[in-house]
């Protein structure tokens, strides 16, 4: 099972991809309203994050 990491904050400019090119990952398992995305430019940390609730899945741990 995947573990929840620290919550993603889309208002935090250090975390958010300013180019806006995010790939859709799927529906959020944590909240019913959210959609999860992957930042393809972040090669150091492969994560999927929910833009609604901030839930994060570390995809490197799921393989």
Secondary structure, 3 states (H helix, E strand, C coil): CCCECCCCCCCCCCCCCCCCCEEEEEECCCCCCCEEEEECCCCCCCEEEECCCCCEEECCCCC
